């Protein structure tokens, strides 16, 4: 949870700055791709106590995805204005 929370906080700040340069659609697409990759990795990877670092990488990637969903959905501009 600490790894998730720290990654979430760091990426929330960084993605807020990055969105100004790339736009929200690119950020949403990257969040979708990473989130699906993490879910597939967790569904197919057999946990191994000798590969503890994988748990932390997956938690940090979940933090990255949560930062995208939280910062972009709750941003200043309404989500549905992207479609206009």
Backbone torsions as a table, in degrees:
resi	resn	phi	psi	omega
1	UNK	NA	-34.6	179.2
2	UNK	-66.6	-43.6	179.0
3	UNK	-62.2	-43.7	177.2
4	UNK	-60.1	-48.7	-176.9
5	UNK	-65.2	-42.3	179.1
6	UNK	-66.1	-44.7	178.2
7	UNK	-63.4	-40.5	178.3
8	UNK	-60.2	-45.9	-178.9
9	UNK	-66.0	-44.9	-179.1
10	UNK	-64.9	-47.5	-178.5
11	UNK	-69.6	-29.7	175.7
12	UNK	-60.5	-45.0	178.4
13	UNK	-64.9	-49.2	-176.8
14	UNK	-65.8	-39.9	-179.1
15	UNK	-70.4	-29.5	174.5
16	UNK	-62.2	-39.9	177.6
17	UNK	-73.3	-41.4	-176.3
18	UNK	-68.1	-32.3	-178.4
19	UNK	-61.8	-31.2	179.0
20	UNK	-63.9	-26.5	-177.3
21	UNK	-98.4	-30.6	-174.3
22	UNK	-105.6	-26.3	-174.5
23	UNK	95.5	161.0	-174.3
24	UNK	-76.5	-31.5	-176.1
25	UNK	-63.6	-43.3	179.3
26	UNK	-62.1	-40.8	-180.0
27	UNK	-65.7	-42.9	178.2
28	UNK	-62.6	-41.8	179.9
29	UNK	-63.9	-43.3	178.9
30	UNK	-64.5	-37.3	176.6
31	UNK	-63.5	-42.0	178.2
32	UNK	-62.6	-46.7	-177.4
33	UNK	-63.8	-45.8	-179.3
34	UNK	-66.2	-42.6	-178.6
35	UNK	-62.8	-44.3	178.5
36	UNK	-65.7	-37.6	177.2
37	UNK	-63.0	-41.4	178.7
38	UNK	-66.6	-41.8	179.2
39	UNK	-63.9	-43.0	178.0
40	UNK	-64.9	-42.0	179.0
41	UNK	-61.8	-41.8	-179.5
42	UNK	-70.5	-29.2	-179.8
43	UNK	-77.9	-25.4	-174.3
44	UNK	-108.5	-20.7	-176.0
45	UNK	-84.0	123.2	175.3
46	UNK	-80.2	121.7	-178.3
47	UNK	-57.6	138.4	-178.8
48	UNK	-132.4	123.2	-177.9
49	UNK	-63.5	-18.2	178.5
50	UNK	-83.2	-9.7	179.5
51	UNK	-116.0	54.3	-177.6
52	UNK	-62.3	-29.0	-178.6
53	UNK	-61.2	-27.5	-179.5
54	UNK	-64.6	-37.7	177.8
55	UNK	-60.3	-42.0	-178.8
56	UNK	-71.2	-37.3	177.2
57	UNK	-65.6	-43.6	178.8
58	UNK	-64.6	-39.5	177.2
59	UNK	-64.7	-41.2	178.7
60	UNK	-66.2	-38.1	177.8
61	UNK	-68.1	-35.6	173.4
62	UNK	-64.8	-36.4	175.0
63	UNK	-63.5	-39.2	176.2
64	UNK	-60.4	-46.7	-179.3
65	UNK	-65.5	-42.5	179.3
66	UNK	-64.5	-36.3	177.3
67	UNK	-62.7	-38.2	177.7
68	UNK	-64.6	-49.9	-176.4
69	UNK	-64.2	-41.5	-177.1
70	UNK	-71.5	-44.4	-176.2
71	UNK	-75.6	-34.6	-175.0
72	UNK	-84.4	-36.8	179.6
73	UNK	-73.6	-35.5	-179.2
74	UNK	-96.1	18.1	-178.1
75	UNK	-72.2	-179.3	-177.8
76	UNK	-67.3	-40.8	-175.4
77	UNK	-88.3	132.0	178.2
78	UNK	-61.0	143.7	-177.3
79	UNK	-60.5	-39.3	-174.5
80	UNK	-75.9	-8.1	175.8
81	UNK	-72.9	-13.4	176.4
82	UNK	-66.4	-27.0	-174.9
83	UNK	-82.6	-12.8	-179.6
84	UNK	-90.0	NA	NA
